[in-house]
Amino acid sequence: MTNATNAIDQNEANEIQGRLALWTFTLMECRRLLKLTSRAKSAATPEHFELQQERMRGLQDLGPKNAPPLPDDPDGLNAYQRFVKDNPQYYAFPTYYDCIDIAEHVLMYTIVAFCRIWTSGLSSNGKAKSNMDNKIKDLREKMTGNAFAQIAERQKFDILLNQLLEARHKIIAHADGSHANINFQEGLFLTLPNNVVHGIDANYFAECVERLLTHSPRSN
């Protein structure tokens, strides 16, 4: 009986350790992704932006992309195609808008990844406990409480966490119809909120990840 009990205890300890390891992996992944978000934003310099403004000015009055070829163009290109070919500096990767898109979409994935710690994660016998197991809930609360020990700190983190969970549940990982503008009056017109991540403070998000990593619990 003692051996069986010890085996059960060890199995549970392994499952707890497995779940905590998944948390640590997630937080380290979020750390890397948030650094990438910051680097992408930093790469979107005013010089990059001005280059795109020059491109837009240069495209004015060139006609549509599918216009007929210019009669004297040696390559049979139209005005738009000729402009693109003669001005590769405007299209070299990454452009200003590439940097912004990368930053925003990496942040969107980071939100989904981070929420793994607070959303359902199924158990695997001998490997990891469920994210909703009572012992795991207690460890998650201990980690969060230690990372944000002051009342004001915890309140600020809870606000961020609710923002992240709402963005994940309503828009990024799912398609909640209430968060989309769908209009059938003039054909199908669809837009999603353009502030999916604009309201997320990525710097504070990164600070929270570091705090949680520092206070990530370890099973005995």
LUMDOVO-520294 format. One record per residue (C-alpha): residue number from 0; residue in three letters; x, y, z. Coordinates in steps of 0.25 Angstrom, whole numbers, plus 5000, padded with zeros to 4 digits. Layout:
(NUM, "ALA", (X, Y, Z))
...
//
This chain:
(0, "MET", (5000, 5000, 5000))
(1, "THR", (5011, 5009, 5003))
(2, "ASN", (5018, 5007, 4990))
(3, "ALA", (5005, 5009, 4983))
(4, "THR", (5003, 5022, 4991))
(5, "ASN", (5017, 5027, 4988))
(6, "ALA", (5015, 5024, 4973))
(7, "ILE", (5002, 5032, 4973))
(8, "ASP", (5009, 5044, 4980))
(9, "GLN", (5021, 5043, 4971))
(10, "ASN", (5012, 5043, 4959))
(11, "GLU", (5004, 5055, 4964))
(12, "ALA", (5018, 5062, 4967))
(13, "ASN", (5022, 5060, 4953))
(14, "GLU", (5009, 5065, 4947))
(15, "ILE", (5010, 5078, 4955))
(16, "GLN", (5025, 5080, 4951))
(17, "GLY", (5020, 5077, 4937))
(18, "ARG", (5010, 5088, 4937))
(19, "LEU", (5020, 5098, 4944))
(20, "ALA", (5030, 5095, 4933))
(21, "LEU", (5019, 5098, 4922))
(22, "TRP", (5017, 5112, 4929))
(23, "THR", (5032, 5115, 4930))
(24, "PHE", (5033, 5111, 4915))
(25, "THR", (5021, 5120, 4912))
(26, "LEU", (5027, 5132, 4919))
(27, "MET", (5041, 5130, 4913))
(28, "GLU", (5034, 5130, 4899))
(29, "CYS", (5026, 5143, 4903))
(30, "ARG", (5039, 5149, 4907))
(31, "ARG", (5045, 5147, 4893))
(32, "LEU", (5033, 5151, 4886))
(33, "LEU", (5031, 5164, 4893))
(34, "LYS", (5046, 5167, 4891))
(35, "LEU", (5043, 5165, 4876))
(36, "THR", (5031, 5173, 4876))
(37, "SER", (5039, 5185, 4882))
(38, "ARG", (5050, 5183, 4872))
(39, "ALA", (5040, 5183, 4861))
(40, "LYS", (5034, 5196, 4866))
(41, "SER", (5048, 5202, 4867))
(42, "ALA", (5051, 5199, 4853))
(43, "ALA", (5039, 5207, 4848))
(44, "THR", (5047, 5220, 4848))
(45, "PRO", (5042, 5234, 4844))
(46, "GLU", (5052, 5232, 4832))
(47, "HIS", (5044, 5219, 4828))
(48, "PHE", (5031, 5226, 4829))
(49, "GLU", (5036, 5238, 4820))
(50, "LEU", (5041, 5228, 4810))
(51, "GLN", (5027, 5222, 4809))
(52, "GLN", (5021, 5237, 4808))
(53, "GLU", (5031, 5239, 4796))
(54, "ARG", (5025, 5226, 4790))
(55, "MET", (5011, 5231, 4791))
(56, "ARG", (5014, 5244, 4785))
(57, "GLY", (5021, 5237, 4774))
(58, "LEU", (5009, 5228, 4771))
(59, "GLN", (5000, 5240, 4769))
(60, "ASP", (4994, 5242, 4755))
(61, "LEU", (5001, 5229, 4750))
(62, "GLY", (4988, 5223, 4747))
(63, "PRO", (4983, 5209, 4751))
(64, "LYS", (4992, 5197, 4753))
(65, "ASN", (4985, 5190, 4741))
(66, "ALA", (4987, 5201, 4731))
(67, "PRO", (4992, 5198, 4717))
(68, "PRO", (5007, 5198, 4715))
(69, "LEU", (5014, 5211, 4712))
(70, "PRO", (5016, 5212, 4697))
(71, "ASP", (5031, 5215, 4698))
(72, "ASP", (5034, 5206, 4710))
(73, "PRO", (5046, 5197, 4706))
(74, "ASP", (5040, 5186, 4716))
(75, "GLY", (5025, 5188, 4712))
(76, "LEU", (5022, 5193, 4726))
(77, "ASN", (5011, 5203, 4729))
(78, "ALA", (5014, 5215, 4738))
(79, "TYR", (5011, 5208, 4751))
(80, "GLN", (5020, 5196, 4748))
(81, "ARG", (5031, 5205, 4743))
(82, "PHE", (5031, 5213, 4756))
(83, "VAL", (5032, 5201, 4764))
(84, "LYS", (5043, 5195, 4756))
(85, "ASP", (5051, 5208, 4756))
(86, "ASN", (5049, 5211, 4771))
(87, "PRO", (5053, 5198, 4778))
(88, "GLN", (5056, 5206, 4791))
(89, "TYR", (5042, 5208, 4793))
(90, "TYR", (5039, 5193, 4794))
(91, "ALA", (5051, 5188, 4801))
(92, "PHE", (5047, 5179, 4813))
(93, "PRO", (5044, 5183, 4823))
(94, "THR", (5037, 5196, 4820))
(95, "TYR", (5031, 5205, 4830))
(96, "TYR", (5017, 5197, 4829))
(97, "ASP", (5024, 5184, 4830))
(98, "CYS", (5030, 5187, 4843))
(99, "ILE", (5017, 5192, 4849))
(100, "ASP", (5010, 5179, 4844))
(101, "ILE", (5021, 5170, 4849))
(102, "ALA", (5020, 5177, 4863))
(103, "GLU", (5005, 5176, 4864))
(104, "HIS", (5004, 5162, 4859))
(105, "VAL", (5015, 5157, 4868))
(106, "LEU", (5008, 5164, 4880))
(107, "MET", (4995, 5157, 4876))
(108, "TYR", (5001, 5144, 4876))
(109, "THR", (5008, 5147, 4889))
(110, "ILE", (4995, 5150, 4896))
(111, "VAL", (4990, 5136, 4891))
(112, "ALA", (5002, 5130, 4897))
(113, "PHE", (5002, 5137, 4910))
(114, "CYS", (4987, 5133, 4912))
(115, "ARG", (4991, 5119, 4912))
(116, "ILE", (4994, 5120, 4927))
(117, "TRP", (4980, 5125, 4930))
(118, "THR", (4972, 5117, 4921))
(119, "SER", (4968, 5102, 4920))
(120, "GLY", (4980, 5093, 4918))
(121, "LEU", (4976, 5078, 4919))
(122, "SER", (4984, 5068, 4927))
(123, "SER", (4992, 5057, 4923))
(124, "ASN", (4994, 5045, 4932))
(125, "GLY", (5008, 5045, 4938))
(126, "LYS", (5012, 5058, 4930))
(127, "ALA", (5004, 5070, 4934))
(128, "LYS", (4992, 5074, 4942))
(129, "SER", (4980, 5081, 4937))
(130, "ASN", (4982, 5097, 4937))
(131, "MET", (4968, 5097, 4945))
(132, "ASP", (4973, 5087, 4955))
(133, "ASN", (4971, 5093, 4969))
(134, "LYS", (4986, 5091, 4973))
(135, "ILE", (4990, 5097, 4960))
(136, "LYS", (4980, 5109, 4962))
(137, "ASP", (4986, 5111, 4976))
(138, "LEU", (5000, 5111, 4970))
(139, "ARG", (4996, 5121, 4959))
(140, "GLU", (4990, 5130, 4970))
(141, "LYS", (5003, 5129, 4978))
(142, "MET", (5011, 5132, 4966))
(143, "THR", (5002, 5144, 4963))
(144, "GLY", (5001, 5149, 4977))
(145, "ASN", (5017, 5149, 4979))
(146, "ALA", (5019, 5156, 4966))
(147, "PHE", (5009, 5167, 4969))
(148, "ALA", (5010, 5168, 4984))
(149, "GLN", (5004, 5182, 4986))
(150, "ILE", (4989, 5184, 4984))
(151, "ALA", (4991, 5195, 4974))
(152, "GLU", (5001, 5186, 4966))
(153, "ARG", (4991, 5174, 4966))
(154, "GLN", (4980, 5183, 4962))
(155, "LYS", (4988, 5188, 4950))
(156, "PHE", (4992, 5174, 4946))
(157, "ASP", (4978, 5169, 4947))
(158, "ILE", (4973, 5180, 4937))
(159, "LEU", (4984, 5176, 4927))
(160, "LEU", (4980, 5161, 4929))
(161, "ASN", (4966, 5164, 4926))
(162, "GLN", (4970, 5172, 4914))
(163, "LEU", (4978, 5161, 4909))
(164, "LEU", (4968, 5150, 4911))
(165, "GLU", (4957, 5159, 4905))
(166, "ALA", (4965, 5161, 4892))
(167, "ARG", (4969, 5146, 4892))
(168, "HIS", (4954, 5141, 4894))
(169, "LYS", (4947, 5151, 4886))
(170, "ILE", (4956, 5154, 4874))
(171, "ILE", (4969, 5148, 4873))
(172, "ALA", (4967, 5133, 4875))
(173, "HIS", (4952, 5133, 4872))
(174, "ALA", (4942, 5141, 4864))
(175, "ASP", (4932, 5147, 4873))
(176, "GLY", (4922, 5154, 4864))
(177, "SER", (4919, 5164, 4874))
(178, "HIS", (4933, 5170, 4872))
(179, "ALA", (4932, 5171, 4857))
(180, "ASN", (4925, 5181, 4849))
(181, "ILE", (4917, 5173, 4838))
(182, "ASN", (4908, 5181, 4829))
(183, "PHE", (4899, 5175, 4818))
(184, "GLN", (4893, 5188, 4813))
(185, "GLU", (4902, 5190, 4802))
(186, "GLY", (4907, 5176, 4799))
(187, "LEU", (4916, 5170, 4810))
(188, "PHE", (4925, 5179, 4818))
(189, "LEU", (4933, 5174, 4829))
(190, "THR", (4943, 5181, 4838))
(191, "LEU", (4949, 5176, 4851))
(192, "PRO", (4953, 5186, 4862))
(193, "ASN", (4966, 5193, 4859))
(194, "ASN", (4970, 5194, 4873))
(195, "VAL", (4972, 5179, 4876))
(196, "VAL", (4986, 5182, 4882))
(197, "HIS", (4986, 5197, 4881))
(198, "GLY", (4981, 5198, 4895))
(199, "ILE", (4991, 5188, 4901))
(200, "ASP", (5004, 5194, 4907))
(201, "ALA", (5014, 5185, 4902))
(202, "ASN", (5025, 5190, 4911))
(203, "TYR", (5017, 5188, 4924))
(204, "PHE", (5013, 5174, 4918))
(205, "ALA", (5028, 5171, 4917))
(206, "GLU", (5030, 5176, 4931))
(207, "CYS", (5019, 5166, 4936))
(208, "VAL", (5025, 5154, 4929))
(209, "GLU", (5038, 5157, 4936))
(210, "ARG", (5032, 5158, 4949))
(211, "LEU", (5024, 5145, 4947))
(212, "LEU", (5037, 5138, 4942))
(213, "THR", (5044, 5143, 4955))
(214, "HIS", (5033, 5137, 4964))
(215, "SER", (5029, 5125, 4956))
(216, "PRO", (5027, 5114, 4966))
(217, "ARG", (5034, 5101, 4967))
(218, "SER", (5028, 5088, 4972))
(219, "ASN", (5035, 5080, 4983))
//
